[in-house]
Amino acid sequence: MLNNDRNYGLRSGFTVPFLNMGAMRFPDDIDESVRLIRYAIDAGYKYIDTSRYYNDSELKLKIALKDGYREKVILSTKWSPKVGKIEDTDDDSAECMIKRIEDSMRRLEVDYLDFYQLWCVQDVDDFNSSVRPGGMVDGMIKAKEKGLVGHLGMTSHDSAENIISCLKNLDWCESILVTFNILNTSRLPALKKLKSFGIATTVMNPLSGGTLAQDSSVMLSIAREVGCDVSAEMAIRYVMAHSDIDCIMNGINTVSDVDSSIVAFLKGPLSEEEVNIVDSAIEQITKDANAFCTGCKYCLPCPKGIDIPSIMSAIAENKYWGRKKRAAEMYNELDVKADECLKCGECERKCTQKLRIMDELHYADSIFS
């Protein structure tokens, strides 16, 4: 069972557990989803992050949050016309944002949203457009004034530097949701700065979209070096070790997703020494993989239409990261396979890394075909 003993920033007044519910990956079956959602809530998950655009996630939550479950959670949703319009007339105006908020409330069958988030801010121009007079944030503020929404937040995929530059216009914002994991730590400076301003810091993709839960002999070796049974456990305990992160959104699809995450949480954060071991190992693997192929595409075009950089990426997944299944999937998605190589050598003459591309294509054909 999780303990709700973390302040969710200083602005919101909420407390939340470290593990919370990302609602993008619920099972297709409605009854199965309802059981899973309630299982997670009963286990201590409290904050739920969904979206009007997460397929039928809101509709599944509508059912799951009946029978007293709504009162047990902090419910948050979001929408943006940049991600997808619900109606052709949708735009980034305050009026449209209020309409979408009310739409989500009807779908969820609630009369109040604990949080509503400005969704998917990609860059500074995107942010400035959202906070302009009459823009989406104005709509969110008006919804809060009307009592539809209690608290406001933002999700961003921008750089740490750009996120920090927006602070002067974040007086309305009580929480932020960004990507952070073992493979992507670039936004840590932003998380530190935002937390110092009282903004709650939430992490999405702690398992790198499931990548860190995949079979990988390389990642498993690192995990065992820092006392973890599997790489997914290492990923959660790694994020826990960073005190400037209040909580994570943990996308769930099965009961085992909930159980295994709780097991990892109960083991506690990695030590500073263990974090350094992980960082050093990932840095070296990344360096080796990038040296293998930078993805510059100077090798193209291939006379046979082979997407050489994509094949090299699949090889790197296999060779350096040990994700054999993912590597094979990447390769099999390509229309033109490595066995089409004419061995003309044109790609090698143009390669800035002086790679033996023809040998690598032969290698790909031998292991993926």
C-alpha positions in Angstrom: 0.0 0.0 0.0 1.3 3.5 -0.9 1.4 6.3 1.6 0.1 9.7 0.5 2.8 11.6 2.3 4.4 13.8 -0.4 3.5 17.5 -0.8 2.4 18.1 -4.4 4.3 21.3 -4.7 3.5 24.3 -2.4 0.8 25.9 -4.6 -1.7 23.1 -4.9 -2.1 22.1 -1.2 -2.4 18.4 -2.3 -0.5 15.4 -1.0 0.1 12.5 -3.4 1.9 9.2 -3.4 5.0 8.8 -5.5 3.2 6.4 -7.9 0.2 7.8 -9.7 -2.0 6.7 -12.7 -1.3 7.5 -16.3 -4.5 6.7 -18.2 -3.3 6.3 -21.8 -2.8 2.6 -21.8 -5.9 1.0 -20.3 -7.0 -2.4 -21.6 -9.4 -2.4 -24.5 -12.0 -4.2 -22.5 -14.1 -1.8 -20.4 -14.8 -4.2 -17.5 -11.1 -5.2 -17.3 -10.2 -1.5 -17.3 -12.6 -0.7 -14.5 -11.2 -3.5 -12.4 -7.7 -2.4 -13.1 -8.4 1.3 -12.2 -10.1 0.4 -8.9 -7.3 -2.1 -8.1 -4.7 0.7 -8.5 -6.8 3.1 -6.4 -7.3 0.5 -3.7 -3.5 0.0 -3.7 -3.0 3.7 -3.0 -2.7 5.4 -6.5 -4.4 8.8 -6.1 -3.7 11.2 -8.9 -5.1 10.2 -12.3 -3.9 11.9 -15.5 -6.1 11.3 -18.5 -7.1 13.3 -21.7 -10.0 13.9 -23.9 -7.8 12.5 -26.7 -6.8 9.2 -24.9 -9.3 7.2 -26.9 -12.1 6.1 -24.5 -10.0 6.6 -21.3 -12.4 9.2 -19.9 -15.4 6.9 -20.6 -13.7 4.0 -18.7 -12.9 6.3 -15.8 -16.5 7.5 -15.7 -17.5 3.9 -14.8 -14.5 3.2 -12.6 -15.0 6.3 -10.4 -18.5 5.5 -9.4 -19.4 3.9 -6.1 -17.3 6.3 -4.0 -14.1 6.0 -6.0 -14.3 9.6 -7.3 -13.8 10.9 -3.8 -10.6 8.9 -3.4 -8.7 10.5 -6.3 -7.3 13.7 -7.7 -8.7 13.7 -11.2 -7.0 15.6 -14.1 -7.6 15.8 -17.8 -6.4 17.9 -20.7 -6.9 18.7 -24.4 -5.3 20.8 -27.1 -6.3 21.4 -30.8 -2.7 20.9 -31.7 -3.0 17.2 -30.7 -6.4 16.7 -32.3 -9.6 18.5 -33.0 -12.9 17.1 -31.7 -14.9 19.4 -34.0 -13.7 21.1 -37.2 -14.3 24.5 -35.5 -12.0 23.8 -32.6 -9.2 26.3 -32.0 -6.9 27.6 -29.3 -9.3 30.2 -28.0 -10.5 30.6 -24.4 -14.1 29.9 -25.5 -13.1 26.6 -27.1 -11.1 25.5 -24.1 -14.1 26.0 -21.8 -16.2 24.0 -24.2 -13.7 21.1 -24.1 -13.4 21.2 -20.4 -17.2 21.0 -20.1 -17.1 18.2 -22.7 -14.6 16.2 -20.6 -16.7 16.7 -17.5 -19.8 15.3 -19.3 -17.8 12.3 -20.5 -16.4 11.7 -17.0 -19.8 12.4 -15.5 -18.3 14.7 -12.8 -19.3 18.2 -11.7 -15.7 19.1 -10.8 -12.2 18.5 -12.1 -9.4 18.7 -9.5 -6.8 19.6 -12.2 -6.9 20.8 -15.8 -3.7 21.0 -17.8 -2.4 23.0 -20.7 -1.4 20.1 -22.9 1.7 19.4 -24.9 3.6 22.7 -25.0 6.3 22.1 -27.6 8.3 25.4 -27.6 8.3 29.0 -26.4 6.1 30.2 -29.3 3.6 27.5 -28.5 3.6 28.6 -24.8 3.3 32.3 -25.6 0.3 31.6 -27.9 -1.4 29.6 -25.1 -1.0 32.4 -22.5 -2.0 35.2 -24.8 -5.1 37.2 -23.9 -8.1 35.2 -25.0 -6.0 32.0 -25.4 -6.3 28.6 -23.9 -5.0 29.5 -20.5 -7.5 32.3 -20.2 -10.2 29.7 -20.8 -8.7 27.5 -18.1 -8.7 30.4 -15.6 -12.3 31.2 -16.5 -13.3 27.6 -15.9 -11.6 27.7 -12.5 -13.4 31.0 -11.7 -16.7 29.2 -12.6 -15.9 26.4 -10.2 -15.5 23.7 -12.9 -11.8 23.2 -12.2 -9.9 23.5 -8.9 -6.3 23.7 -10.0 -4.3 24.3 -13.2 -1.2 22.8 -14.6 0.9 22.3 -17.8 2.5 19.5 -19.7 5.6 20.2 -21.8 8.0 18.6 -24.2 10.2 21.7 -24.5 13.8 22.0 -23.4 14.7 22.7 -19.8 16.1 26.1 -20.7 12.9 27.1 -22.5 10.7 25.8 -19.7 12.6 27.9 -17.2 12.3 31.0 -19.5 8.5 30.7 -19.2 8.5 31.0 -15.4 7.6 34.7 -15.4 4.3 33.8 -17.0 3.5 30.8 -14.8 1.8 32.5 -11.9 -1.4 30.5 -12.8 0.4 27.1 -12.9 0.4 24.8 -9.9 1.9 21.7 -11.5 4.1 20.6 -14.5 4.3 17.3 -16.2 7.5 16.5 -18.2 9.5 13.5 -19.5 12.3 12.2 -17.2 13.9 8.8 -17.0 17.2 7.0 -17.0 17.6 7.6 -20.8 16.4 11.2 -20.7 17.5 13.4 -17.8 17.7 16.7 -19.8 14.8 18.4 -18.0 16.2 18.0 -14.5 17.3 21.6 -14.3 13.8 22.8 -15.1 12.3 20.4 -12.5 14.7 21.8 -9.8 13.8 25.4 -10.7 10.1 24.8 -10.9 10.0 23.1 -7.5 11.8 26.0 -5.9 8.9 28.2 -7.1 6.3 25.9 -5.5 5.2 24.2 -8.7 4.5 20.5 -8.3 6.9 18.4 -10.4 5.5 15.3 -12.1 7.3 12.9 -14.4 5.8 11.1 -17.4 7.5 8.2 -19.2 9.5 7.0 -16.3 9.9 3.7 -18.2 10.6 5.6 -21.4 7.3 4.6 -23.0 7.9 0.9 -21.9 11.4 0.7 -23.3 12.9 0.2 -19.9 10.5 -2.7 -19.2 11.5 -4.6 -22.3 13.9 -7.5 -22.2 17.5 -6.2 -22.4 20.5 -8.1 -21.3 22.5 -4.8 -21.1 19.9 -3.0 -18.9 19.4 -6.1 -16.8 23.2 -6.2 -16.1 23.2 -2.6 -15.0 20.1 -3.2 -12.9 21.7 -6.1 -11.0 24.8 -4.0 -10.4 22.7 -1.5 -8.4 20.7 -4.2 -6.6 17.6 -4.3 -8.7 15.9 -7.5 -10.0 14.8 -6.0 -13.3 15.4 -2.8 -15.3 11.9 -1.5 -14.7 12.5 -1.6 -11.0 15.8 0.3 -11.6 14.0 2.9 -13.6 11.4 3.7 -10.9 14.0 3.7 -8.1 16.3 5.9 -10.2 13.6 8.6 -10.5 12.8 8.3 -6.8 16.4 9.2 -6.0 15.8 12.7 -7.4 14.3 14.8 -4.6 13.1 17.6 -7.0 10.6 15.2 -8.5 7.3 14.9 -6.5 5.8 12.0 -8.3 5.5 10.0 -11.5 2.6 9.1 -13.8 2.8 5.4 -14.2 0.9 4.1 -17.3 -0.9 0.9 -16.4 -2.3 -1.9 -18.6 -2.2 -4.9 -16.2 -2.4 -5.6 -12.5 1.2 -6.7 -12.7 2.1 -3.1 -13.8 0.7 -1.9 -10.5 2.1 -4.6 -8.3 5.7 -4.5 -9.8 5.8 -0.7 -9.5 4.7 -0.9 -5.8 7.4 -3.5 -5.1 10.0 -1.2 -6.7 8.7 1.8 -4.7 8.8 -0.1 -1.4 12.5 -0.9 -1.9 13.2 2.8 -1.8 15.3 5.1 -4.0 18.7 4.2 -5.4 21.6 5.7 -3.5 23.7 8.5 -4.9 26.5 6.1 -5.7 24.0 3.8 -7.5 22.6 6.7 -9.5 26.2 7.6 -10.6 26.8 3.9 -11.6 23.6 4.0 -13.8 24.5 7.4 -15.3 28.0 6.3 -16.2 26.8 3.1 -17.8 24.1 4.8 -19.8 26.5 7.6 -20.9 29.0 5.0 -22.2 26.4 3.0 -24.0 25.0 6.2 -25.6 28.5 7.3 -26.6 29.2 3.9 -28.2 25.9 3.8 -30.0 26.3 7.3 -31.3 29.8 6.6 -32.5 28.4 3.6 -34.4 26.0 5.8 -36.3 25.1 9.4 -35.8 22.0 9.3 -38.0 23.3 12.1 -40.2 21.9 10.5 -43.3 24.9 11.4 -45.5 24.8 7.8 -46.7 21.5 8.4 -48.5 20.1 8.0 -51.0 20.6 4.3 -51.5 20.0 3.2 -55.2 17.8 0.4 -53.9 15.9 2.6 -51.4 17.3 1.1 -48.3 16.8 3.2 -45.2 20.3 2.7 -44.0 20.1 5.0 -40.9 17.0 3.1 -39.7 18.7 -0.3 -40.1 21.7 1.1 -38.3 19.4 2.2 -35.4 18.0 -1.3 -35.2 21.5 -2.8 -35.1 22.4 -0.4 -32.3 19.3 -1.4 -30.4 20.5 -5.0 -30.7 24.3 -4.5 -30.2 24.5 -1.8 -27.6 21.2 -1.8 -25.7 20.5 -5.5 -25.9 16.9 -4.9 -26.9 16.7 -7.7 -29.4 12.9 -7.9 -29.7 12.6 -4.1 -30.2 15.4 -4.2 -32.7 13.7 -6.9 -34.8 10.4 -4.9 -34.7 12.2 -1.8 -36.0 13.8 -3.8 -38.8 10.6 -5.6 -39.8 8.7 -2.3 -40.1 11.0 -1.3 -43.0 9.7 -1.7 -46.5 13.1 -2.4 -48.0 15.3 -4.9 -46.2 19.1 -5.2 -46.0 19.2 -8.1 -48.5 18.5 -5.6 -51.3 22.0 -4.2 -50.9 23.9 -4.1 -54.3 27.2 -3.7 -52.5 28.0 -0.7 -54.7 29.8 0.9 -51.8 28.4 4.4 -52.4 27.1 4.7 -48.9 30.5 3.9 -47.4 32.2 6.5 -49.5 29.8 9.1 -48.1 29.8 8.0 -44.5 31.3 10.6 -42.2 32.1 7.9 -39.6 33.8 5.6 -42.1 31.6 2.8 -41.1 31.6 -0.6 -42.9 28.0 -0.2 -43.8 27.8 -3.1 -46.3 29.1 -5.5 -43.5 26.5 -4.0 -41.1 23.7 -4.6 -43.7 24.8 -8.2 -44.1 24.8 -8.5 -40.3 21.3 -7.1 -40.1 20.1 -9.5 -42.8 21.6 -12.4 -40.9 20.1 -11.7 -37.5 16.7 -10.1 -38.4 15.6 -12.2 -41.4 
